[in-house]
Amino acid sequence: MANIKSAIKRVRTNNDHHLRNQSFKTDMRTQIKRVENFVNNNDVENAKAALKNAAHKIDKAVQKGIVHKNKGNRQKARLAKRVNEISA
């Protein structure tokens, strides 16, 4: 455990940020899994709606610095590709 006052505060703020980032990441992953489930069930309309929502969550995570922008773009591209394959 830290002894210096500023180090104690840094530990506390790091834990707060970790919890906040974890909830964003969990929500993002949940939306990605929803899209994948719709794709696996060949549900085109719901997959498109879920893709829009997942892309929004991924963009928010990138914007907040939780996920690197290249990873966010890669995830969106892969999801869009899978949705387009079942809608064709």
MMTF fields as JSON, N, C-alpha, C and O atoms, coordinates in Angstrom:
{
  "mmtfVersion": "1.0.0",
  "mmtfProducer": "UNKNOWN",
  "numBonds": 351,
  "numAtoms": 352,
  "numGroups": 88,
  "numChains": 1,
  "numModels": 1,
  "chainsPerModel": [1],
  "groupsPerChain": [88],
  "chainIdList": ["A"],
  "bondAtomList": [4, 2, 8, 6, 12, 10, 16, 14, 20, 18, 24, 22, 28, 26, 32, 30, 36, 34, 40, 38, 44, 42, 48, 46, 52, 50, 56, 54, 60, 58, 64, 62, 68, 66, 72, 70, 76, 74, 80, 78, 84, 82, 88, 86, 92, 90, 96, 94, 100, 98, 104, 102, 108, 106, 112, 110, 116, 114, 120, 118, 124, 122, 128, 126, 132, 130, 136, 134, 140, 138, 144, 142, 148, 146, 152, 150, 156, 154, 160, 158, 164, 162, 168, 166, 172, 170, 176, 174, 180, 178, 184, 182, 188, 186, 192, 190, 196, 194, 200, 198, 204, 202, 208, 206, 212, 210, 216, 214, 220, 218, 224, 222, 228, 226, 232, 230, 236, 234, 240, 238, 244, 242, 248, 246, 252, 250, 256, 254, 260, 258, 264, 262, 268, 266, 272, 270, 276, 274, 280, 278, 284, 282, 288, 286, 292, 290, 296, 294, 300, 298, 304, 302, 308, 306, 312, 310, 316, 314, 320, 318, 324, 322, 328, 326, 332, 330, 336, 334, 340, 338, 344, 342, 348, 346],
  "bondOrderList": [1, 1, 1, 1, 1, 1, 1, 1, 1, 1, 1, 1, 1, 1, 1, 1, 1, 1, 1, 1, 1, 1, 1, 1, 1, 1, 1, 1, 1, 1, 1, 1, 1, 1, 1, 1, 1, 1, 1, 1, 1, 1, 1, 1, 1, 1, 1, 1, 1, 1, 1, 1, 1, 1, 1, 1, 1, 1, 1, 1, 1, 1, 1, 1, 1, 1, 1, 1, 1, 1, 1, 1, 1, 1, 1, 1, 1, 1, 1, 1, 1, 1, 1, 1, 1, 1, 1],
  "groupList": [{"groupName": "MET", "atomNameList": ["N", "CA", "C", "O"], "elementList": ["N", "C", "C", "O"], "formalChargeList": [0, 0, 0, 0], "bondAtomList": [1, 0, 2, 1, 3, 2], "bondOrderList": [1, 1, 2], "singleLetterCode": "M", "chemCompType": "L-PEPTIDE LINKING"}, {"groupName": "ALA", "atomNameList": ["N", "CA", "C", "O"], "elementList": ["N", "C", "C", "O"], "formalChargeList": [0, 0, 0, 0], "bondAtomList": [1, 0, 2, 1, 3, 2], "bondOrderList": [1, 1, 2], "singleLetterCode": "A", "chemCompType": "L-PEPTIDE LINKING"}, {"groupName": "ASN", "atomNameList": ["N", "CA", "C", "O"], "elementList": ["N", "C", "C", "O"], "formalChargeList": [0, 0, 0, 0], "bondAtomList": [1, 0, 2, 1, 3, 2], "bondOrderList": [1, 1, 2], "singleLetterCode": "N", "chemCompType": "L-PEPTIDE LINKING"}, {"groupName": "ILE", "atomNameList": ["N", "CA", "C", "O"], "elementList": ["N", "C", "C", "O"], "formalChargeList": [0, 0, 0, 0], "bondAtomList": [1, 0, 2, 1, 3, 2], "bondOrderList": [1, 1, 2], "singleLetterCode": "I", "chemCompType": "L-PEPTIDE LINKING"}, {"groupName": "LYS", "atomNameList": ["N", "CA", "C", "O"], "elementList": ["N", "C", "C", "O"], "formalChargeList": [0, 0, 0, 0], "bondAtomList": [1, 0, 2, 1, 3, 2], "bondOrderList": [1, 1, 2], "singleLetterCode": "K", "chemCompType": "L-PEPTIDE LINKING"}, {"groupName": "SER", "atomNameList": ["N", "CA", "C", "O"], "elementList": ["N", "C", "C", "O"], "formalChargeList": [0, 0, 0, 0], "bondAtomList": [1, 0, 2, 1, 3, 2], "bondOrderList": [1, 1, 2], "singleLetterCode": "S", "chemCompType": "L-PEPTIDE LINKING"}, {"groupName": "ARG", "atomNameList": ["N", "CA", "C", "O"], "elementList": ["N", "C", "C", "O"], "formalChargeList": [0, 0, 0, 0], "bondAtomList": [1, 0, 2, 1, 3, 2], "bondOrderList": [1, 1, 2], "singleLetterCode": "R", "chemCompType": "L-PEPTIDE LINKING"}, {"groupName": "VAL", "atomNameList": ["N", "CA", "C", "O"], "elementList": ["N", "C", "C", "O"], "formalChargeList": [0, 0, 0, 0], "bondAtomList": [1, 0, 2, 1, 3, 2], "bondOrderList": [1, 1, 2], "singleLetterCode": "V", "chemCompType": "L-PEPTIDE LINKING"}, {"groupName": "THR", "atomNameList": ["N", "CA", "C", "O"], "elementList": ["N", "C", "C", "O"], "formalChargeList": [0, 0, 0, 0], "bondAtomList": [1, 0, 2, 1, 3, 2], "bondOrderList": [1, 1, 2], "singleLetterCode": "T", "chemCompType": "L-PEPTIDE LINKING"}, {"groupName": "ASP", "atomNameList": ["N", "CA", "C", "O"], "elementList": ["N", "C", "C", "O"], "formalChargeList": [0, 0, 0, 0], "bondAtomList": [1, 0, 2, 1, 3, 2], "bondOrderList": [1, 1, 2], "singleLetterCode": "D", "chemCompType": "L-PEPTIDE LINKING"}, {"groupName": "HIS", "atomNameList": ["N", "CA", "C", "O"], "elementList": ["N", "C", "C", "O"], "formalChargeList": [0, 0, 0, 0], "bondAtomList": [1, 0, 2, 1, 3, 2], "bondOrderList": [1, 1, 2], "singleLetterCode": "H", "chemCompType": "L-PEPTIDE LINKING"}, {"groupName": "LEU", "atomNameList": ["N", "CA", "C", "O"], "elementList": ["N", "C", "C", "O"], "formalChargeList": [0, 0, 0, 0], "bondAtomList": [1, 0, 2, 1, 3, 2], "bondOrderList": [1, 1, 2], "singleLetterCode": "L", "chemCompType": "L-PEPTIDE LINKING"}, {"groupName": "GLN", "atomNameList": ["N", "CA", "C", "O"], "elementList": ["N", "C", "C", "O"], "formalChargeList": [0, 0, 0, 0], "bondAtomList": [1, 0, 2, 1, 3, 2], "bondOrderList": [1, 1, 2], "singleLetterCode": "Q", "chemCompType": "L-PEPTIDE LINKING"}, {"groupName": "PHE", "atomNameList": ["N", "CA", "C", "O"], "elementList": ["N", "C", "C", "O"], "formalChargeList": [0, 0, 0, 0], "bondAtomList": [1, 0, 2, 1, 3, 2], "bondOrderList": [1, 1, 2], "singleLetterCode": "F", "chemCompType": "L-PEPTIDE LINKING"}, {"groupName": "GLU", "atomNameList": ["N", "CA", "C", "O"], "elementList": ["N", "C", "C", "O"], "formalChargeList": [0, 0, 0, 0], "bondAtomList": [1, 0, 2, 1, 3, 2], "bondOrderList": [1, 1, 2], "singleLetterCode": "E", "chemCompType": "L-PEPTIDE LINKING"}, {"groupName": "GLY", "atomNameList": ["N", "CA", "C", "O"], "elementList": ["N", "C", "C", "O"], "formalChargeList": [0, 0, 0, 0], "bondAtomList": [1, 0, 2, 1, 3, 2], "bondOrderList": [1, 1, 2], "singleLetterCode": "G", "chemCompType": "PEPTIDE LINKING"}],
  "groupTypeList": [0, 1, 2, 3, 4, 5, 1, 3, 4, 6, 7, 6, 8, 2, 2, 9, 10, 10, 11, 6, 2, 12, 5, 13, 4, 8, 9, 0, 6, 8, 12, 3, 4, 6, 7, 14, 2, 13, 7, 2, 2, 2, 9, 7, 14, 2, 1, 4, 1, 1, 11, 4, 2, 1, 1, 10, 4, 3, 9, 4, 1, 7, 12, 4, 15, 3, 7, 10, 4, 2, 4, 15, 2, 6, 12, 4, 1, 6, 11, 1, 4, 6, 7, 2, 14, 3, 5, 1],
  "groupIdList": [1, 2, 3, 4, 5, 6, 7, 8, 9, 10, 11, 12, 13, 14, 15, 16, 17, 18, 19, 20, 21, 22, 23, 24, 25, 26, 27, 28, 29, 30, 31, 32, 33, 34, 35, 36, 37, 38, 39, 40, 41, 42, 43, 44, 45, 46, 47, 48, 49, 50, 51, 52, 53, 54, 55, 56, 57, 58, 59, 60, 61, 62, 63, 64, 65, 66, 67, 68, 69, 70, 71, 72, 73, 74, 75, 76, 77, 78, 79, 80, 81, 82, 83, 84, 85, 86, 87, 88],
  "secStructList": [7, 7, 7, 1, 2, 2, 2, 2, 2, 2, 2, 2, 2, 2, 2, 2, 2, 2, 2, 2, 2, 2, 2, 2, 2, 2, 2, 2, 2, 2, 2, 2, 2, 2, 2, 2, 2, 2, 2, 2, 6, 6, 7, 2, 2, 2, 2, 2, 2, 2, 2, 2, 2, 2, 2, 2, 2, 2, 2, 2, 2, 2, 2, 6, 6, 1, 1, 7, 2, 2, 2, 2, 2, 2, 2, 2, 2, 2, 2, 2, 2, 2, 2, 2, 2, 2, 2, 7],
  "xCoordList": [0.846, 0.0, 0.886, 1.947, 0.447, 1.219, 1.194, 0.203, 2.281, 2.382, 2.2, 1.731, 2.569, 2.508, 1.077, 0.374, 0.666, -0.716, -1.119, -2.213, -0.241, -0.563, -0.643, -1.445, 0.183, 0.158, -1.12, -1.676, -1.586, -2.848, -3.996, -4.865, -3.992, -5.048, -4.966, -5.996, -3.762, -3.584, -4.143, -4.781, -3.908, -4.45, -5.973, -6.617, -6.539, -8.003, -8.581, -9.583, -7.974, -8.498, -8.306, -9.152, -7.182, -6.977, -8.057, -8.544, -8.436, -9.5, -10.83, -11.591, -11.119, -12.368, -12.409, -13.417, -11.303, -11.238, -11.334, -11.968, -10.706, -10.751, -12.189, -12.605, -12.94, -14.335, -15.176, -16.013, -14.945, -15.707, -15.363, -16.251, -14.069, -13.642, -14.151, -14.537, -14.155, -14.604, -16.074, -16.462, -16.898, -18.312, -18.511, -19.372, -17.724, -17.813, -17.412, -18.076, -16.313, -15.823, -16.826, -17.062, -17.411, -18.39, -19.603, -20.1, -20.082, -21.239, -20.93, -21.764, -19.724, -19.314, -19.279, -19.789, -18.675, -18.582, -19.965, -20.202, -20.87, -22.228, -22.912, -23.578, -22.747, -23.373, -22.778, -23.495, -21.478, -20.821, -21.377, -21.647, -21.546, -22.08, -23.525, -23.931, -24.301, -25.677, -25.695, -26.483, -24.82, -24.744, -24.367, -24.975, -23.372, -22.919, -24.02, -24.149, -24.809, -25.917, -26.972, -27.489, -27.291, -28.265, -27.742, -28.504, -26.45, -25.843, -25.908, -26.227, -25.604, -25.634, -27.045, -27.216, -28.059, -29.454, -30.054, -31.248, -29.24, -29.675, -30.839, -31.753, -30.807, -31.839, -31.299, -30.632, -31.597, -30.975, -31.391, -30.543, -32.699, -33.18, -32.623, -32.125, -32.713, -32.199, -30.681, -30.133, -29.998, -28.541, -28.129, -27.163, -28.866, -28.534, -28.751, -27.938, -29.855, -30.135, -29.088, -28.615, -28.73, -27.729, -26.351, -25.565, -26.054, -24.775, -24.65, -23.588, -25.723, -25.703, -25.414, -24.619, -26.072, -25.867, -24.45, -23.816, -23.958, -22.61, -21.555, -20.577, -21.75, -20.799, -20.75, -19.682, -21.902, -21.954, -21.174, -20.417, -21.358, -20.66, -19.147, -18.356, -18.761, -17.335, -16.733, -15.64, -17.445, -16.95, -16.796, -15.833, -17.741, -17.664, -16.449, -15.757, -16.195, -15.045, -13.745, -12.801, -13.688, -12.5, -12.335, -11.229, -13.427, -13.399, -12.889, -12.185, -13.239, -12.824, -11.443, -10.929, -10.837, -9.491, -9.446, -8.381, -10.566, -10.62, -10.108, -9.461, -10.403, -9.981, -9.212, -9.575, -8.161, -7.396, -8.26, -9.091, -8.063, -8.933, -8.821, -9.81, -7.631, -7.494, -8.28, -8.89, -8.268, -9.041, -10.531, -11.279, -10.961, -12.367, -12.798, -13.857, -11.981, -12.302, -12.308, -13.144, -11.374, -11.308, -12.558, -13.118, -12.988, -14.177, -15.416, -16.232, -15.556, -16.714, -16.71, -17.756, -15.527, -15.431, -15.795, -16.501, -15.32, -15.619, -17.101, -17.694, -17.695, -19.13, -19.94, -20.873, -19.584, -20.302, -20.168, -21.127, -19.004, -18.777, -19.685, -20.288, -19.784, -20.635, -22.107, -22.844, -22.546, -23.942, -24.231, -25.288, -23.303, -23.502, -23.532, -24.227, -22.791, -22.794, -24.164, -24.612, -24.829, -26.121, -27.238, -28.275, -27.032, -28.087, -28.028, -28.976, -26.929, -26.796, -27.552, -27.542],
  "yCoordList": [-1.185, 0.0, 1.242, 1.261, 2.255, 3.497, 4.264, 4.23, 4.95, 5.745, 7.232, 7.965, 7.675, 9.101, 9.467, 8.705, 10.665, 11.092, 11.123, 10.684, 11.64, 11.711, 10.322, 10.095, 9.396, 8.028, 7.319, 6.523, 7.602, 7.017, 7.504, 6.725, 8.806, 9.365, 8.773, 8.486, 8.587, 8.018, 6.593, 6.215, 5.811, 4.446, 4.489, 3.716, 5.402, 5.526, 5.952, 5.388, 6.928, 7.375, 6.307, 6.149, 5.568, 4.477, 3.413, 2.881, 3.099, 2.116, 2.621, 1.855, 3.903, 4.484, 4.413, 4.019, 4.797, 4.761, 3.326, 3.065, 2.4, 0.991, 0.49, -0.184, 0.81, 0.365, 0.987, 0.318, 2.259, 2.944, 2.365, 2.106, 2.164, 1.603, 0.179, -0.223, -0.581, -1.963, -2.035, -2.912, -1.117, -1.14, -0.777, -1.352, 0.17, 0.517, -0.669, -0.977, -1.328, -2.462, -3.61, -4.243, -3.872, -4.951, -4.669, -5.561, -3.429, -3.05, -3.187, -3.659, -2.773, -2.881, -4.345, -4.691, -5.197, -6.62, -7.262, -8.118, -6.854, -7.392, -7.058, -7.907, -5.818, -5.413, -6.182, -6.543, -6.432, -7.203, -8.624, -9.17, -9.221, -10.578, -10.642, -11.636, -9.593, -9.556, -9.614, -10.354, -8.827, -8.831, -10.223, -10.743, -10.825, -12.149, -13.198, -14.093, -13.094, -14.04, -13.878, -14.868, -12.641, -12.406, -12.927, -13.48, -12.757, -13.244, -14.769, -15.355, -15.408, -16.869, -17.418, -18.522, -16.642, -17.06, -16.551, -16.73, -15.919, -15.367, -14.389, -14.383, -13.575, -12.563, -11.223, -10.493, -10.915, -9.778, -8.442, -7.598, -8.252, -6.95, -6.622, -5.522, -7.581, -7.343, -7.203, -6.445, -7.915, -7.817, -6.409, -5.851, -5.84, -4.486, -3.469, -2.565, -3.618, -2.689, -2.838, -1.845, -4.076, -4.322, -3.831, -3.361, -3.935, -3.449, -1.941, -1.441, -1.237, 0.215, 0.565, 1.458, -0.153, 0.088, -0.302, 0.412, -1.424, -1.88, -0.904, -0.621, -0.392, 0.571, 1.824, 2.4, 2.242, 3.416, 3.157, 4.016, 1.984, 1.641, 1.544, 1.983, 0.969, 0.853, 2.246, 2.523, 3.121, 4.481, 5.23, 5.972, 5.034, 5.689, 5.186, 5.97, 3.882, 3.317, 3.854, 4.132, 4.0, 4.566, 6.022, 6.466, 6.752, 8.171, 8.393, 9.367, 7.5, 7.629, 7.039, 7.121, 6.444, 5.908, 4.533, 4.087, 3.856, 2.53, 1.486, 0.514, 1.695, 0.782, 1.606, 2.751, 1.041, 1.727, 1.883, 1.023, 2.984, 3.265, 2.212, 1.917, 1.634, 0.59, -0.653, -1.293, -0.995, -2.154, -1.893, -2.784, -0.686, -0.337, -0.431, -0.979, 0.102, 0.044, -1.391, -1.76, -2.194, -3.597, -4.354, -5.144, -4.115, -4.786, -4.394, -5.247, -3.103, -2.637, -3.221, -3.615, -3.278, -3.803, -5.285, -5.728, -6.046, -7.484, -7.735, -8.618, -6.952, -7.119, -6.746, -7.457, -5.632, -5.19, -6.224, -6.478, -6.813, -7.829, -9.025, -9.544, -9.468, -10.624, -10.319, -11.173, -9.112, -8.723, -8.638, -9.075, -8.081, -7.968, -9.329, -9.499, -10.299, -11.628, -12.3, -12.977, -12.119, -12.779, -12.011, -12.586, -10.702, -9.919, -10.027, -9.641, -10.547, -10.664, -11.868, -12.109],
  "zCoordList": [0.0, 0.0, 0.0, 0.624, -0.692, -0.804, 0.514, 1.244, 0.809, 2.031, 1.775, 2.646, 0.581, 0.263, -0.122, -0.786, 0.319, 0.132, -1.338, -1.691, -2.195, -3.62, -4.247, -5.153, -3.769, -4.279, -3.848, -4.606, -2.643, -2.162, -3.037, -3.429, -3.339, -4.193, -5.594, -6.203, -6.11, -7.456, -7.51, -8.492, -6.468, -6.415, -6.441, -7.151, -5.657, -5.59, -6.941, -7.381, -7.601, -8.892, -9.968, -10.849, -9.895, -10.854, -10.71, -11.708, -9.469, -9.254, -9.788, -10.38, -9.585, -10.1, -11.626, -12.213, -12.255, -13.72, -14.227, -15.249, -13.515, -13.919, -13.928, -14.87, -12.901, -12.831, -13.946, -14.552, -14.206, -15.258, -16.627, -17.44, -16.879, -18.159, -18.319, -19.417, -17.239, -17.292, -17.694, -18.466, -17.175, -17.53, -19.004, -19.67, -19.516, -20.934, -21.811, -22.8, -21.431, -22.197, -22.191, -23.219, -21.032, -20.908, -21.776, -22.463, -21.747, -22.554, -24.038, -24.811, -24.437, -25.833, -26.276, -27.341, -25.451, -25.791, -25.877, -26.73, -25.004, -25.023, -26.34, -26.932, -26.8, -28.057, -29.232, -30.164, -29.193, -30.259, -30.288, -31.358, -29.105, -29.031, -29.52, -30.122, -29.268, -29.765, -31.288, -31.878, -31.923, -33.387, -33.871, -34.807, -33.243, -33.663, -33.501, -34.336, -32.44, -32.253, -33.341, -33.859, -33.687, -34.759, -36.088, -36.881, -36.338, -37.581, -37.623, -38.659, -36.495, -36.457, -36.662, -37.179, -36.255, -36.428, -37.737, -37.981, -38.579, -39.878, -39.734, -40.559, -38.7, -38.464, -38.97, -38.237, -40.225, -40.909, -40.29, -40.001, -40.088, -39.611, -38.22, -37.984, -37.317, -35.968, -35.972, -35.171, -36.852, -36.938, -37.372, -36.852, -38.329, -38.79, -37.684, -37.495, -36.951, -35.853, -34.753, -34.2, -34.439, -33.402, -33.851, -33.028, -35.14, -35.666, -35.463, -35.09, -35.709, -35.526, -34.064, -33.77, -33.163, -31.74, -31.314, -30.537, -31.816, -31.466, -31.984, -31.292, -33.191, -33.753, -32.889, -32.681, -32.388, -31.513, -30.221, -29.769, -29.633, -28.389, -28.619, -27.785, -29.747, -30.064, -30.251, -29.756, -30.965, -31.174, -29.853, -29.663, -28.949, -27.644, -26.862, -26.213, -26.927, -26.221, -26.806, -26.067, -28.122, -28.772, -28.361, -28.052, -28.359, -28.019, -26.593, -26.33, -25.684, -24.292, -24.036, -22.92, -25.068, -24.921, -24.29, -23.863, -24.22, -23.614, -24.596, -24.204, -25.874, -26.941, -27.966, -28.236, -28.537, -29.569, -30.816, -31.11, -31.553, -32.696, -33.784, -34.455, -33.976, -34.988, -34.606, -35.463, -33.336, -32.88, -33.04, -33.443, -32.73, -32.895, -34.345, -34.65, -35.237, -36.664, -37.178, -38.003, -36.686, -37.092, -36.638, -37.398, -35.412, -34.9, -35.692, -36.041, -35.977, -36.749, -38.149, -38.664, -38.772, -40.135, -40.173, -41.079, -39.204, -39.178, -38.948, -39.567, -38.05, -37.803, -39.042, -39.414, -39.677, -40.875, -41.984, -42.713, -42.115, -43.141, -42.907, -43.846, -41.645, -41.351, -41.584, -42.076, -41.236, -41.442, -42.935, -43.39, -43.695, -45.147, -45.83, -46.831, -45.305, -45.892, -45.756, -46.681, -44.613, -44.46, -45.15, -45.481, -45.372, -46.02, -47.537, -48.221, -48.071, -49.522, -50.067, -51.275]
}
